[in-house]
Each structure stands twice: as C-alpha cells, then as structure tokens.
Amino acid sequence: MPRYKRFTKLNQTKLVDGMIDLLSSTQSIPTAYSTVNSDIFFVGGFRTSYDNIINCKECNFINIDKGYIQPTNTITHNWRMSYNKFQQDKIIDVPNDRLQDINLNPWNKNGSYIIILAPNPDPLNYYANCNVQDWVSDIKTKLLKLTDRKIFVRYKDNKKIRSYDPLVKYLDDCYAIISLQSMGVVQSTIHGIPCINLAPSALDGLHKMKLENIENLVYPDNRYEWLKSLSYSQFTWKEMESGFALNTIEQYQIGL
C-alpha cells in the first residue's frame, strides 16, 4: 500500500500537482477517498491548497512551496518540502554541498528603521484569523510602544512592480524586519538584518524572538549551519523526478 497520497479534490495549482507527479520516479501516488492517521498527503502551501491544509489537521502531510534560497540562474528554481509543518524549523547535521555562493553579511546592529512585511491573507487567516490591514495596524501599534525607530510597511499588492523593487534595496540601513512568516526573512538574515517572525517559520531553527525583543535583538553566530539545513529541504524539479527529494525528506525529516 503506497505511503504517500493525494487528496480526491485537489484545490491546488497545476504547478503543485505537477510537482507531486515528479516526486518519485519509482512509485505512483494514488488518490485517497478518506484519511487515516498513517497517511501522508501532499499539499502545496496556503495560497494554493488552503482547504487541503485544513484537512491535514487529521493526517500527516508534506508541504511543497517556494524554496528558501534561489539560484542566480533563473531557469532553475528550488522548491521546499517539509514534513508535518510548513517550514524547516530545525538545524540538522548535514554537509554543505547543497549550499553554494552564499555570502553572509555581518550583522547590522545600528539600523535606523524597521520594516513590517505585510503577509498574504491565507496564512494570516490560518494563524491569526484577521485581515491584513488589521494585522499590520496591530503590529505597528505594539511597536510604537516598544521603540522610537521609524516604521515602514511593505505590502504584497503588486507582484509585477515588486519584481523590480526587491526587498534588498531597503536593507542597508534597516534595523529589523517584522513578519508573520515571510520568506523575505531568509534573504534579510543573509544580508545581516535581524528578523522577528510572529508565526512558526524557518527562523525557529535559528532563534525565536518576539516583538518585545525589538530593542534587545539576538545575533546568532550559526547562520551558516542554519542555511545548510534549509538547503537540505529544497529541491529542483529534476531532484523530485529522480526520487532524490523524497528520499532526502525521509532521511532527515520523516526518519523512515
């Protein structure tokens, strides 16, 4: 009986469904009509399979979403996979062979402003059950009681424009990043900007800061080990097709 399955009604994008087909070249991934605790289903992130994620509260799952670190070659993309969670949240003992061309900037401890990264509505609804503007207003109000630094908000309302306006442009004098669980915090941490995520995230493997820590931030010295761990939970299409991706997840996350 195959261990990995897909839902009967896939409320997921064709891209995610296609990746599920590529995950193993040696076994088929059947559709299941009911769930049991031993089942492991594939889901594709909050924005593409929200209903299936809710269903996975009663079963096991492997989440598929955009990779943490993307190569400079735009033809090849990385996609992350995590077991029973939406992020790789632990530092694991792995080689550095999958981590290439990473230059860690020194920590910037003297920035003048804070950037709030407004979240997408689906993960926000899952974790906080509120709308984006209310969440941003609440976080800004709390920060104003904790710090005198300037506060800016970066919204995700126009992806076409944002592709020409990367976050890194605004990091040189940034003191800290605040987000729900944005992938932008990986780039920011590499750039040397401390980040506070307010929901379970990849940063949990490096530190767990709260808003109350805004004027007493931590600056971990194991960022390289953290990035190695992230590199072992992201894969290319070819690595999914060959079975390497699923084998690696089994070895380091599921422990089969």
C-alpha positions in Angstrom: 0.0 0.0 0.0 1.6 3.3 -1.1 2.6 5.5 1.9 2.2 8.8 0.0 -1.2 10.0 -1.3 -3.1 12.9 -2.8 -6.5 14.3 -2.0 -9.5 13.4 -4.1 -10.3 17.0 -4.8 -7.2 19.0 -5.4 -7.7 22.6 -4.8 -4.1 23.2 -5.8 -2.4 24.8 -8.8 -1.4 22.7 -11.7 2.2 23.6 -10.9 2.0 22.0 -7.4 0.1 19.0 -8.8 2.8 18.6 -11.4 5.5 18.6 -8.7 3.6 15.8 -6.9 3.8 13.7 -10.0 7.5 14.3 -10.1 8.3 13.4 -6.5 9.1 9.8 -7.2 10.0 8.0 -10.4 9.7 4.6 -8.7 6.2 4.7 -7.3 2.7 6.1 -8.2 1.0 8.5 -5.8 -2.7 7.4 -5.6 -5.7 9.4 -4.8 -7.3 8.6 -1.5 -11.0 8.9 -0.7 -10.6 9.0 3.1 -7.8 9.8 5.5 -6.3 7.8 8.4 -3.5 8.8 10.8 -0.8 6.8 8.9 -1.5 8.5 5.6 0.9 11.2 4.3 -0.7 13.7 1.9 1.0 16.3 -0.3 -0.2 19.9 0.0 1.0 23.0 -1.9 1.1 25.9 0.6 -1.6 28.1 1.9 -2.4 30.1 -1.2 -2.8 27.0 -3.4 -4.3 24.4 -1.2 -5.9 26.0 1.9 -8.8 23.5 2.2 -6.4 20.5 1.9 -4.2 22.0 4.7 -7.2 22.2 6.9 -7.9 18.6 6.2 -4.4 17.7 7.1 -5.1 18.5 10.7 -6.3 14.9 10.9 -3.4 13.3 9.0 0.3 13.7 8.1 1.4 15.9 5.2 4.4 17.1 3.2 4.2 20.7 2.3 5.5 21.9 -1.1 6.3 25.6 -1.6 8.8 28.1 -2.9 12.4 27.4 -1.9 14.3 29.3 0.7 17.4 30.1 -1.5 17.1 30.6 -5.2 20.0 30.2 -7.6 21.2 33.1 -9.7 20.2 31.0 -12.8 16.5 31.9 -13.2 15.9 28.8 -15.3 16.3 26.5 -12.3 14.1 27.0 -9.3 14.2 25.4 -5.9 11.0 24.2 -4.1 11.0 23.4 -0.4 9.5 20.3 1.2 8.7 19.9 4.9 7.0 17.1 6.8 4.1 17.9 9.1 5.0 21.6 9.2 5.1 24.5 6.7 8.8 25.4 7.2 12.1 23.6 8.0 12.4 24.8 11.6 15.4 22.9 12.9 19.1 22.9 12.3 20.1 19.4 11.2 23.6 17.9 10.8 24.1 17.9 7.0 27.0 18.6 4.7 27.5 22.0 2.9 27.4 20.5 -0.6 24.0 22.0 -1.4 24.8 25.5 -0.2 26.7 27.4 -2.8 27.6 31.1 -3.4 26.3 32.4 -0.1 28.0 35.5 1.3 26.8 36.3 4.8 27.0 40.0 5.6 28.0 41.0 9.1 25.0 41.7 11.4 23.8 45.3 11.1 23.3 46.4 14.7 22.8 50.1 14.0 20.0 50.4 11.5 17.6 53.4 11.8 14.2 51.9 10.8 12.0 48.8 11.0 10.2 47.2 8.1 6.9 45.3 8.6 6.4 42.8 5.8 2.6 42.5 5.3 1.6 38.8 5.0 -0.5 37.1 2.4 -4.2 36.7 3.6 -4.3 32.9 3.6 -1.5 32.1 6.1 -2.7 35.1 8.1 -6.2 33.6 8.3 -4.8 30.3 9.3 -2.6 31.6 12.1 -4.4 34.8 13.2 -7.9 34.8 11.7 -7.8 38.5 10.8 -7.4 40.7 7.7 -4.0 42.1 6.5 -4.7 45.7 7.3 -5.8 44.9 10.9 -2.8 42.8 11.4 -0.4 45.5 10.2 -2.1 48.1 12.3 -1.9 46.0 15.4 1.8 45.2 14.9 2.6 48.8 14.3 0.7 50.0 17.4 2.6 47.5 19.5 5.9 48.5 18.1 5.3 52.2 18.7 5.0 51.3 22.4 8.4 49.5 22.3 10.6 51.6 20.1 11.2 55.1 18.8 12.6 53.9 15.5 10.8 54.7 12.2 8.5 52.0 11.0 7.7 51.3 7.3 5.3 48.7 5.8 5.9 46.7 2.7 2.7 45.2 1.1 2.4 42.4 -1.4 -0.2 44.1 -3.5 1.6 44.3 -6.9 3.9 41.4 -7.8 4.8 42.9 -11.2 6.1 46.1 -9.7 7.7 44.2 -6.7 9.8 42.1 -9.1 11.6 45.4 -10.0 11.6 46.6 -6.4 13.3 43.8 -4.4 13.4 44.0 -0.6 17.2 44.0 -0.6 17.1 47.6 -1.8 15.8 48.7 1.5 18.1 46.7 3.9 21.3 48.8 4.1 20.0 51.0 7.0 17.3 48.6 8.2 17.4 47.7 11.9 15.0 44.8 11.9 12.3 43.0 9.8 8.9 42.0 11.3 6.7 39.5 9.5 4.2 36.7 10.0 6.4 34.1 8.4 7.7 35.7 5.2 10.3 34.1 3.0 11.9 37.6 2.8 13.4 37.0 6.3 15.8 34.4 4.8 17.2 37.0 2.4 17.3 39.6 5.2 19.1 37.3 7.6 21.7 36.6 5.0 22.0 40.3 4.5 22.7 40.8 8.2 19.3 42.1 9.2 17.7 40.5 12.3 14.1 39.3 11.8 11.2 38.6 14.0 8.5 36.2 12.7 5.3 36.0 14.5 4.2 32.5 13.4 6.0 29.2 13.1 8.7 29.7 10.5 12.2 28.7 9.2 13.7 31.2 11.6 12.7 29.0 14.5 15.8 26.9 13.8 18.0 30.0 14.3 16.1 31.9 17.1 12.7 32.7 18.4 12.4 36.4 19.1 9.2 38.3 20.0 8.2 41.9 19.4 9.2 42.6 23.0 12.8 41.9 22.0 12.8 44.7 19.4 15.4 46.7 21.4 17.2 43.7 22.6 17.7 41.6 19.5 19.9 38.5 19.2 22.5 38.0 16.6 23.2 34.2 16.3 26.6 33.1 15.1 25.4 29.9 13.4 23.7 31.3 10.4 25.8 29.1 8.1 24.7 25.9 9.8 21.1 27.1 9.6 21.3 27.8 5.9 22.9 24.3 5.3 19.8 22.9 6.9 17.5 24.9 4.7 19.4 23.8 1.6 18.6 20.1 2.5 14.9 20.8 2.4 14.7 22.4 -1.0 15.0 20.7 -4.4 14.9 21.2 -8.1 12.3 19.6 -10.5 15.0 17.1 -11.6 15.7 16.1 -8.0 12.0 15.5 -7.5 11.7 13.4 -10.6 14.7 11.3 -9.7 13.4 10.4 -6.3 16.2 12.3 -4.5 13.9 14.8 -2.9 11.6 12.4 -1.3 14.5 10.1 -0.2 16.2 13.2 1.5 13.0 14.2 3.3 12.6 10.6 4.5 16.2 10.6 5.8 16.3 13.9 7.6 12.6 14.7 8.4 10.4 11.7 8.5 13.1 9.2 9.7 11.7 6.2 7.8 
